[in-house]
Every structure is written in structure tokens, then in C-alpha cells.
Amino acid sequence: MISAMAHEGQSETHRRQKSSAILSGSRDIVIPRVILIVAVFALTVIGLMMVYSSSSIEAIDAGTNPLSGLAKQCGVTLFAIALCAVIARCIPYYVWLDKVLNVFWGISILLLILTMVMGTRMLGAQRWLVIGPINFQPSEFAKVVIVLTMARIVYKARTDNRSLGWIASNSAIYVLLLLLLIYVAQSDLGTTAICLVGILTVLILGDMPWQPLAILVAVICVLGFAAIFLVGYRSDRMAFLNPQADALGSGYQLIRSFYAFGSGGLFGVGIGNSTEKYLYLPESDTDFIFAILGEELGLVGAFVVIVLFVAILIAGFKIARKAPDMFGTMVAGGCTAMLVFQAFLNIGCVIGIFPTTGKPLPFISSGGSAMIGSYLLVAMILSVSFASGSSSGIFDRRRDDLRIIHADQASSSDRERHHRESSLQRANGSARLSNRQSRRSQEDLNRRSSQRVSSSGRTSNRSRDRTPRSF
């Protein structure tokens, strides 16, 4: 009876702990976590509404159910949310410091090679891999592996006192190879740029010297301009500078996007009332869904979406600042930078300040790979946040263990410094002992002197007592 009641009590306690897991931790840790979750949920809901609105017309034109696009997107979203919850709560972020990351790195290499060899070409690019009924983009998952790998390289370099040459060589093997497969094999400049932003964020948060960072940024800028202007179809995308020059060609999609924003005005024409989605605006449910959102929800709705992404940026970097160690800081900061940069890259393309890259708007655009990839980044950020708010102490112990540099790995300067500190401590201890002995000797001497004085005083008194007194 008593054991049954105890078991019920433990079960109730366990349920309470599970229910309050999101709110576990101090106030400065919980608030950014809640803001991140609420912002992502709000964007997901807005995205489902816009996917239904923009994809229903294409479904009707194709003779299928208008709800088919929404049903598919809802299924993918539920799977992405479940995957995010499992990773955030069950897989601590420091697991990626171990060899398990090498397994996912190898899988990413294999998938990218398979895409290069037997991938499906869509919209002029071979970026999709079809395995049975599943059609996905391996680059969406490879970018998560890239930021984790870069964070692990920098963290191990700092804890093991490695040189910049060691960082460069390992980055070339484990990071640059993935980037080359994404850019060269799939001709995906957009994903490459997103990964580079994540890599630079990791390097900055890892306290790398500014001189190599400046050189790296300069090299990236030069290669970026070359990739845009030396490739024919990419140079055509520079039509965003003057889309009217080729209104029926390279500038057509951007002009239709401008029409959508112009029709929306301040408050929009209402959900479902867009006219540009009636096959006027190409890719209205994927790359240019923000234009349909601006038409139906107006400037106010578009501004709300931008504010939500800014909230994710602030919350993500606050989580990174409160991370238990530098690896957690780099993981949370790098994933946040990649996620938000992709959002503003898409928005910039739709409103005509960037050339078209073909990258979807996270949580809003239609597409399973993009949705799962975005939630994987969120899962990494939340994993760091939950580790920061854990009250069990296991993460603190793990952090302390990770910061230990074993004696056989320590540099000669560290050993010399330790030897000097030990010698100084021994010298200070000897000096303190000598001072104590000197004080004790002085006290003994003073005590003996006082005893002699008192003895001589008593002797003189006795002598006076023996002297005869005259009357």
C-alpha cells in the first residue's frame, strides 16, 4: 500500500517536471526560450495559412484537391515539431562533440554525392534526391552539420591549445568539402552563403583573432562577386537592379511581386483574396510567398513577420550568451544566424534589394525539406537553452570536464607557469613559517626579560626589608 502510494507520488512529480520543463531555469534563461518558441509557433501558423491560400489555386488548376497542399504541409510540420522536441529535450548539445557527429558528416557527404550523381533536376538545378516516395534536399540538412562541425573544430582548438593552422586544415577537410559539394555539384549559391554566415558567426563567438577573420571575409566577398558575375544565369538575376529593362523576362517575377505589395497596401486585401496567386506570380507558395503575404495581410502583416524573425534573432543570441560553455555559445549563435539570415535573404529577394537566390522563407514557405531543416536549427538552439536551465548539475559537471586540459596535453609554458606558481607558494609558506617562528622567539625573549625584571624587583624589596630602620 505504502509502496503504491510512493509510486503514484513519484509519477505525479515526474509529470509535473515534464509539464514545467519549458519553464525550468532562471528568469534570464526561460524568457528567451519562451520568446523563441512563441515566435516560431506564430510563424508556423502564419505559414500554414499562407500555404493554403497560395497553393489552393495551383491545386485547382492541376485538378486536385485544394486542401492537398495544406494537408501535406501540416504532416511535414507535425513531423518537424516532433523531431525538434525529441532533439531539444533528449539529445544534449555536447553529444555533437563526440564521434556521433562524424557519422552524420559521412551521411551528408554520401547524400550530396548521390544528389550529384542521380539527383532530380527541378527549376534548372539538380538539388533534389528522390528515395522512394520521399523527395528532399540534402543541403538543408548538410548546413546543420556544417555549423556543428565548425563549432567543434574551434572548441577543440581552444581547449587543446591548437594553432590556427590546425583549425584551417581541419576546416578544409570537414567543412570546405561540404561547401564545395553544395556549391559546385548543386550550384546552390544561396545555401553556400547561409552556411558561410553560420561559419563566420561561430568564428566570431569563438574569439578568433580579427586578422584571419578579416582576410576570410575579404576572400569570401571576392569569390562571391566572381560567382555572381562570371556565371551566366546568375548574372541575369542582377535584373533586380532594373527589372523594367526585361519586364517579360528576367524581371517578370520581381515586377509581379511589386504588384502584390502594391495591391496589399497597409492592411492587405484579406486572407484568400490575393490576385497574384492566380498563376501570375511564379513560385507564389515557395520562394515568393512573402509577396502573397504582403498582398493579403498588407504592410502590417509583413511587418509582424519581420518582428517575429527579429525576436528569434534576439532570443537566440541571448540563449547563446547564457550557454554553459563556449561550444554551446557557438552552436546556438551559429544556428540563430543561419536561420535569421535565410529569412532576411528571402525577404530581400522578394522586395528587390537582393538578387533572387531561390531560398524559401523559414516556417512559412511550402516545402518539407525547408521546414525540417528550419526546425533542426531551432532544436539545436533549444538544446543549448535546456542545458543552461538544467538544475541537475550534470551539464555543469560536463562543462567542467570539457574545460580540463590533461597534463600530457598541456604545453611547456603551462607546465613552467605551474612550476613557478608552486615554487612561489612554497616560498610564501616558508616565509610565513619563518615569521611565525620569529614572532614566537621574540615573545619568549620578552617574557624572559619581564621575568628577570620582576625577580630583581622582588630581590631589592627583600634587601630593603632586611636593612635596620633608625628611630
C-alpha positions as CSV (number, residue, x, y, z in Angstrom):
1,M,0.0,0.0,0.0
2,I,2.7,2.4,1.0
3,S,4.9,1.5,-2.0
4,A,1.9,2.0,-4.3
5,M,1.3,5.5,-2.8
6,A,5.0,6.3,-3.2
7,H,5.0,5.2,-6.8
8,E,2.0,7.4,-7.5
9,G,3.7,10.3,-5.8
10,Q,6.8,9.8,-8.0
11,S,4.7,9.6,-11.1
12,E,3.0,12.8,-10.2
13,T,6.3,14.5,-9.5
14,H,7.6,13.2,-12.9
15,R,4.6,14.6,-14.7
16,R,5.0,18.0,-13.0
17,Q,8.6,18.1,-14.0
18,K,7.7,17.3,-17.6
19,S,5.0,19.9,-17.7
20,S,7.3,22.6,-16.3
21,A,10.3,21.6,-18.4
22,I,9.9,24.6,-20.7
23,L,9.9,26.9,-17.7
24,S,12.8,25.3,-15.9
25,G,15.7,27.6,-15.1
26,S,16.2,31.2,-14.1
27,R,14.3,34.1,-15.5
28,D,17.0,35.3,-17.9
29,I,17.2,31.8,-19.3
30,V,13.4,31.0,-19.5
31,I,12.3,34.3,-21.2
32,P,14.5,33.9,-24.3
33,R,13.4,30.3,-24.6
34,V,9.7,31.1,-24.4
35,I,10.1,34.0,-26.9
36,L,11.9,31.7,-29.3
37,I,9.2,29.0,-29.0
38,V,6.3,31.5,-29.3
39,A,7.9,33.3,-32.3
40,V,8.5,30.0,-34.2
41,F,4.9,28.8,-33.4
42,A,3.4,32.1,-34.7
43,L,5.4,32.0,-37.9
44,T,4.4,28.3,-38.4
45,V,0.7,29.1,-38.0
46,I,1.0,32.1,-40.4
47,G,2.9,29.9,-42.9
48,L,0.2,27.2,-42.9
49,M,-2.5,29.8,-43.6
50,M,-0.4,31.3,-46.4
51,V,0.5,27.9,-47.9
52,Y,-3.2,27.0,-48.1
53,S,-4.1,30.4,-49.6
54,S,-1.3,30.3,-52.3
55,S,-1.3,26.6,-53.1
56,S,-5.1,26.1,-53.4
57,I,-5.3,27.8,-56.8
58,E,-2.4,25.7,-58.3
59,A,-4.1,22.6,-57.0
60,I,-7.4,23.6,-58.6
61,D,-5.6,24.3,-61.9
62,A,-4.0,20.9,-61.7
63,G,-7.4,19.2,-61.0
64,T,-6.5,18.1,-57.4
65,N,-8.0,18.8,-54.0
66,P,-7.4,22.4,-52.9
67,L,-6.5,21.1,-49.5
68,S,-3.8,18.8,-50.7
69,G,-1.0,21.3,-50.3
70,L,-2.1,22.2,-46.8
71,A,-2.5,18.6,-45.8
72,K,1.0,17.8,-47.0
73,Q,2.5,20.8,-45.2
74,C,0.6,20.0,-42.0
75,G,2.0,16.5,-42.0
76,V,5.6,17.7,-42.6
77,T,5.2,20.4,-39.9
78,L,4.0,17.9,-37.3
79,F,6.9,15.6,-38.0
80,A,9.4,18.5,-37.8
81,I,7.9,19.7,-34.5
82,A,8.2,16.2,-33.0
83,L,11.7,15.8,-34.3
84,C,12.6,19.2,-32.8
85,A,11.1,18.3,-29.4
86,V,13.0,15.0,-29.2
87,I,16.4,16.5,-30.1
88,A,15.9,19.5,-27.8
89,R,14.9,17.5,-24.8
90,C,16.6,14.1,-25.2
91,I,19.9,14.8,-27.0
92,P,22.2,17.2,-25.1
93,Y,24.1,19.6,-27.4
94,Y,27.5,18.4,-26.1
95,V,26.8,15.0,-27.8
96,W,27.9,16.6,-31.0
97,L,31.5,16.9,-29.6
98,D,31.8,13.2,-29.9
99,K,32.2,10.9,-32.8
100,V,28.5,10.7,-33.5
101,L,28.9,13.9,-35.5
102,N,31.3,12.1,-37.8
103,V,28.5,9.7,-38.6
104,F,26.2,12.5,-39.7
105,W,29.0,14.2,-41.5
106,G,29.6,11.0,-43.5
107,I,25.8,10.7,-44.3
108,S,25.8,14.2,-45.5
109,I,28.7,13.6,-47.8
110,L,27.0,10.5,-49.2
111,L,23.7,12.2,-49.8
112,L,25.3,15.1,-51.5
113,I,27.3,12.8,-53.8
114,L,24.1,10.8,-54.6
115,T,22.4,14.1,-55.4
116,M,25.2,15.0,-57.8
117,V,25.1,11.6,-59.5
118,M,21.4,10.6,-59.5
119,G,19.5,13.7,-58.3
120,T,16.4,15.1,-59.8
121,R,16.7,18.4,-61.8
122,M,14.0,20.9,-60.9
123,L,13.8,24.6,-61.9
124,G,17.2,24.4,-63.6
125,A,19.1,22.9,-60.6
126,Q,19.9,19.4,-59.6
127,R,19.4,19.7,-55.8
128,W,16.7,17.1,-55.0
129,L,17.1,13.5,-54.2
130,V,14.3,11.0,-54.6
131,I,14.3,7.9,-52.4
132,G,11.0,6.0,-52.9
133,P,8.1,8.3,-52.1
134,I,10.4,10.8,-50.4
135,N,11.7,13.9,-52.2
136,F,14.1,16.1,-50.3
137,Q,17.1,18.5,-50.5
138,P,20.2,17.1,-48.7
139,S,21.7,20.6,-48.5
140,E,19.0,21.6,-46.0
141,F,20.4,19.0,-43.5
142,A,24.0,19.4,-44.5
143,K,24.1,23.1,-43.4
144,V,23.2,21.9,-39.8
145,V,26.1,19.5,-39.9
146,I,28.4,22.3,-41.2
147,V,27.8,24.7,-38.3
148,L,28.1,21.9,-35.7
149,T,31.4,20.7,-37.3
150,M,32.8,24.2,-37.4
151,A,31.9,24.8,-33.7
152,R,33.5,21.5,-32.7
153,I,36.7,22.4,-34.5
154,V,37.0,25.8,-32.9
155,Y,36.1,24.4,-29.5
156,K,38.7,21.6,-29.6
157,A,41.3,24.1,-30.9
158,R,40.8,26.3,-27.9
159,T,40.6,23.5,-25.2
160,D,43.6,21.6,-26.7
161,N,45.7,24.8,-27.4
162,R,45.8,24.2,-31.2
163,S,47.2,26.6,-33.7
164,L,45.4,28.5,-36.5
165,G,47.0,26.1,-39.0
166,W,45.3,23.2,-37.3
167,I,41.9,25.0,-37.5
168,A,42.5,25.8,-41.2
169,S,43.5,22.2,-42.1
170,N,40.6,20.6,-40.3
171,S,38.1,23.2,-41.7
172,A,39.3,22.4,-45.2
173,I,38.7,18.7,-44.7
174,Y,35.5,18.7,-42.8
175,V,33.8,22.0,-43.7
176,L,35.1,23.1,-47.1
177,L,34.4,19.8,-48.6
178,L,30.7,20.0,-47.8
179,L,30.6,23.6,-49.0
180,L,32.2,22.6,-52.3
181,L,29.7,19.8,-52.8
182,I,26.8,22.2,-52.2
183,Y,28.1,24.9,-54.4
184,V,29.8,23.1,-57.3
185,A,27.7,19.9,-57.5
186,Q,24.4,21.6,-56.8
187,S,25.1,25.1,-58.0
188,D,23.5,26.4,-54.8
189,L,25.0,29.8,-54.0
190,G,22.1,30.7,-51.6
191,T,22.8,27.8,-49.2
192,T,26.5,28.3,-49.5
193,A,26.1,32.0,-48.4
194,I,23.9,30.9,-45.5
195,C,26.5,28.4,-44.3
196,L,29.2,31.0,-44.6
197,V,27.3,33.3,-42.3
198,G,27.0,30.5,-39.8
199,I,30.7,29.7,-40.1
200,L,31.7,33.4,-39.6
201,T,29.4,33.6,-36.5
202,V,31.0,30.6,-35.0
203,L,34.5,32.0,-35.5
204,I,33.5,35.4,-34.0
205,L,31.8,33.8,-31.0
206,G,34.9,31.5,-30.6
207,D,37.1,34.6,-30.1
208,M,39.2,34.1,-33.1
209,P,41.8,36.8,-33.9
210,W,40.4,39.6,-36.1
211,Q,43.2,39.5,-38.7
212,P,42.4,36.0,-40.1
213,L,38.7,36.8,-39.9
214,A,39.3,40.0,-42.0
215,I,41.2,38.0,-44.6
216,L,38.5,35.3,-44.7
217,V,35.7,37.9,-45.2
218,A,37.7,39.6,-48.0
219,V,38.2,36.2,-49.7
220,I,34.5,35.4,-49.4
221,C,33.5,38.7,-50.9
222,V,35.8,38.3,-53.9
223,L,34.7,34.8,-54.5
224,G,31.0,35.8,-54.1
225,F,31.3,38.6,-56.7
226,A,33.0,36.2,-59.1
227,A,30.3,33.5,-58.5
228,I,27.6,36.1,-59.4
229,F,29.1,37.9,-62.4
230,L,31.1,35.1,-64.0
231,V,28.2,32.7,-64.3
232,G,25.7,33.5,-67.0
233,Y,22.4,32.6,-65.3
234,R,23.4,34.3,-62.1
235,S,24.4,37.5,-63.8
236,D,20.9,37.5,-65.3
237,R,19.5,37.7,-61.8
238,M,21.1,41.2,-61.5
239,A,17.9,42.3,-63.2
240,F,16.7,43.2,-59.7
241,L,18.6,46.5,-60.2
242,N,16.2,47.4,-63.1
243,P,13.5,44.8,-63.6
244,Q,11.7,47.0,-66.1
245,A,14.5,46.6,-68.5
246,D,13.3,43.0,-69.1
247,A,9.7,43.1,-67.9
248,L,8.6,39.9,-69.6
249,G,11.9,38.0,-69.0
250,S,14.3,38.1,-66.1
251,G,12.4,40.9,-64.4
252,Y,8.9,39.5,-64.7
253,Q,8.7,37.7,-61.3
254,L,10.0,40.7,-59.4
255,I,7.6,43.0,-61.1
256,R,4.6,40.8,-60.2
257,S,5.9,40.7,-56.6
258,F,5.8,44.6,-56.6
259,Y,2.3,44.4,-57.9
260,A,1.3,42.2,-55.0
261,F,2.8,44.5,-52.4
262,G,1.1,47.5,-54.1
263,S,-2.3,45.8,-54.0
264,G,-1.9,44.9,-50.4
265,G,-1.4,48.4,-49.1
266,L,-1.4,49.0,-45.4
267,F,-3.8,46.3,-44.1
268,G,-4.0,43.9,-47.1
269,V,-6.9,42.6,-49.2
270,G,-7.7,39.8,-46.7
271,I,-6.6,36.2,-46.4
272,G,-7.5,34.3,-49.5
273,N,-8.2,37.4,-51.7
274,S,-4.9,37.7,-53.5
275,T,-5.0,38.0,-57.2
276,E,-1.3,37.4,-57.9
277,K,-1.6,33.8,-56.7
278,Y,-3.9,33.1,-59.7
279,L,-0.8,31.9,-61.7
280,Y,0.5,35.5,-62.2
281,L,3.3,35.3,-59.7
282,P,5.6,32.2,-60.2
283,E,6.6,30.2,-57.1
284,S,3.9,32.0,-55.1
285,D,3.8,29.3,-52.5
286,T,7.6,28.8,-52.0
287,D,10.2,31.4,-52.8
288,F,7.8,34.4,-53.3
289,I,5.2,33.5,-50.6
290,F,6.2,36.7,-48.8
291,A,4.7,38.7,-51.7
292,I,1.4,36.9,-51.3
293,L,1.6,37.5,-47.5
294,G,2.2,41.2,-48.2
295,E,-0.8,41.3,-50.6
296,E,-3.3,39.6,-48.3
297,L,-2.1,40.9,-44.9
298,G,-0.6,44.2,-46.0
299,L,2.3,46.1,-44.7
300,V,1.2,45.5,-41.1
301,G,1.2,41.7,-41.6
302,A,4.6,41.8,-43.4
303,F,6.0,43.9,-40.5
304,V,4.7,41.4,-37.9
305,V,6.6,38.6,-39.7
306,I,9.8,40.7,-39.7
307,V,9.4,41.5,-36.0
308,L,9.0,37.8,-35.3
309,F,12.2,37.0,-37.0
310,V,14.0,39.8,-35.1
311,A,12.6,38.2,-31.9
312,I,14.1,34.9,-32.9
313,L,17.5,36.7,-33.5
314,I,17.5,38.4,-30.1
315,A,16.3,35.3,-28.2
316,G,18.8,33.0,-30.0
317,F,21.8,35.2,-29.1
318,K,20.6,35.6,-25.5
319,I,20.5,31.8,-25.3
320,A,24.0,31.7,-26.8
321,R,25.2,34.2,-24.2
322,K,23.8,32.1,-21.3
323,A,25.2,28.8,-22.7
324,P,27.1,26.6,-20.2
325,D,30.3,26.7,-22.3
326,M,31.8,28.1,-25.4
327,F,30.7,25.2,-27.6
328,G,27.0,25.8,-26.6
329,T,27.5,29.5,-27.4
330,M,28.9,28.8,-30.9
331,V,26.2,26.2,-31.7
332,A,23.3,28.5,-30.6
333,G,24.7,31.6,-32.1
334,G,25.6,29.9,-35.4
335,C,22.2,28.3,-35.8
336,T,20.4,31.5,-35.0
337,A,22.5,33.5,-37.5
338,M,21.8,30.9,-40.3
339,L,18.1,30.8,-39.6
340,V,17.5,34.6,-39.5
341,F,19.9,35.3,-42.4
342,Q,18.0,33.0,-44.6
343,A,14.7,34.7,-43.6
344,F,16.0,38.2,-44.5
345,L,17.8,36.9,-47.6
346,N,14.4,35.6,-48.9
347,I,12.6,38.9,-47.9
348,G,15.3,40.9,-49.5
349,C,14.9,39.0,-52.8
350,V,11.2,39.4,-52.8
351,I,11.3,43.2,-52.2
352,G,14.1,43.6,-54.8
353,I,17.1,44.5,-52.7
354,F,18.9,41.2,-53.3
355,P,19.2,39.0,-56.5
356,T,16.9,36.0,-56.5
357,T,18.5,33.0,-54.8
358,G,15.7,30.6,-54.6
359,K,15.8,30.1,-50.9
360,P,12.5,29.6,-49.0
361,L,11.2,31.7,-46.1
362,P,11.7,29.6,-42.9
363,F,8.5,28.3,-41.4
364,I,6.3,30.0,-44.0
365,S,7.2,28.7,-47.5
366,S,5.8,25.4,-48.7
367,G,8.3,22.5,-48.7
368,G,9.2,19.7,-46.4
369,S,13.0,19.9,-46.5
370,A,12.9,23.6,-45.7
371,M,10.5,23.1,-42.8
372,I,12.5,20.2,-41.3
373,G,15.8,22.0,-41.8
374,S,14.5,25.1,-40.0
375,Y,13.2,23.1,-37.1
376,L,16.5,21.3,-36.8
377,L,18.2,24.6,-36.3
378,V,15.6,25.5,-33.6
379,A,16.2,22.2,-31.9
380,M,19.9,22.9,-31.6
381,I,19.2,26.3,-30.1
382,L,16.7,24.9,-27.6
383,S,19.1,22.1,-26.7
384,V,21.6,24.7,-25.5
385,S,18.8,26.6,-23.7
386,F,17.6,23.5,-21.8
387,A,21.2,22.7,-20.8
388,S,21.5,26.2,-19.4
389,G,18.4,25.8,-17.3
390,S,19.0,22.3,-16.0
391,S,19.1,22.1,-12.2
392,S,20.6,18.6,-12.0
393,G,24.1,19.8,-12.3
394,I,25.1,17.2,-15.0
395,F,25.7,19.9,-17.5
396,D,27.9,21.9,-15.2
397,R,30.0,18.9,-14.5
398,R,30.2,18.1,-18.1
399,R,31.3,21.7,-18.8
400,D,34.0,21.5,-16.2
401,D,35.2,18.2,-17.6
402,L,35.4,19.7,-21.1
403,R,37.5,22.5,-19.9
404,I,40.1,20.3,-18.3
405,I,43.4,20.1,-20.1
406,H,45.3,16.9,-19.1
407,A,48.9,17.2,-18.1
408,D,50.1,15.2,-21.1
409,Q,48.3,17.7,-23.4
410,A,49.5,20.8,-21.7
411,S,52.1,23.0,-23.3
412,S,55.6,23.5,-21.9
413,S,54.7,27.1,-21.0
414,D,51.8,25.9,-18.9
415,R,54.0,23.5,-17.0
416,E,56.6,26.2,-16.4
417,R,54.0,28.6,-15.2
418,H,52.5,25.9,-12.9
419,H,56.1,25.1,-11.5
420,R,56.7,28.8,-10.9
421,E,53.4,29.2,-9.1
422,S,54.1,26.1,-6.9
423,S,57.6,27.4,-6.1
424,L,56.1,30.8,-5.2
425,Q,53.5,29.1,-2.9
426,R,56.2,27.1,-1.2
427,A,58.4,30.2,-0.7
428,N,55.5,32.1,0.7
429,G,54.7,29.2,3.1
430,S,58.3,29.1,4.2
431,A,58.3,32.9,4.8
432,R,55.1,32.7,6.8
433,L,56.5,29.9,8.9
434,S,59.8,31.8,9.5
435,N,57.8,34.9,10.5
436,R,55.7,32.9,13.0
437,Q,58.9,31.4,14.5
438,S,60.5,34.8,14.8
439,R,57.4,36.2,16.5
440,R,57.4,33.3,18.9
441,S,61.2,33.8,19.7
442,Q,60.6,37.5,20.3
443,E,57.6,36.7,22.6
444,D,59.7,34.2,24.5
445,L,62.5,36.7,24.9
446,N,60.2,39.4,26.1
447,R,58.6,37.0,28.6
448,R,62.0,36.1,30.0
449,S,63.1,39.7,30.2
450,S,59.9,40.6,32.1
451,Q,60.5,37.6,34.4
452,R,64.1,38.8,35.2
453,V,62.9,42.3,35.9
454,S,60.2,41.1,38.3
455,S,62.7,38.8,40.0
456,S,65.2,41.6,40.5
457,G,62.4,43.8,41.9
458,R,61.5,41.2,44.5
459,T,65.2,40.8,45.5
460,S,65.6,44.5,46.0
461,N,62.4,44.6,48.1
462,R,63.7,41.8,50.3
463,S,67.0,43.7,50.8
464,R,65.2,46.8,51.9
465,D,63.2,44.7,54.4
466,R,66.4,43.4,56.0
467,T,68.0,46.8,56.4
468,P,67.7,48.1,60.1
469,R,65.5,51.0,60.5
470,S,66.6,54.0,62.7
471,F,64.3,55.6,65.1
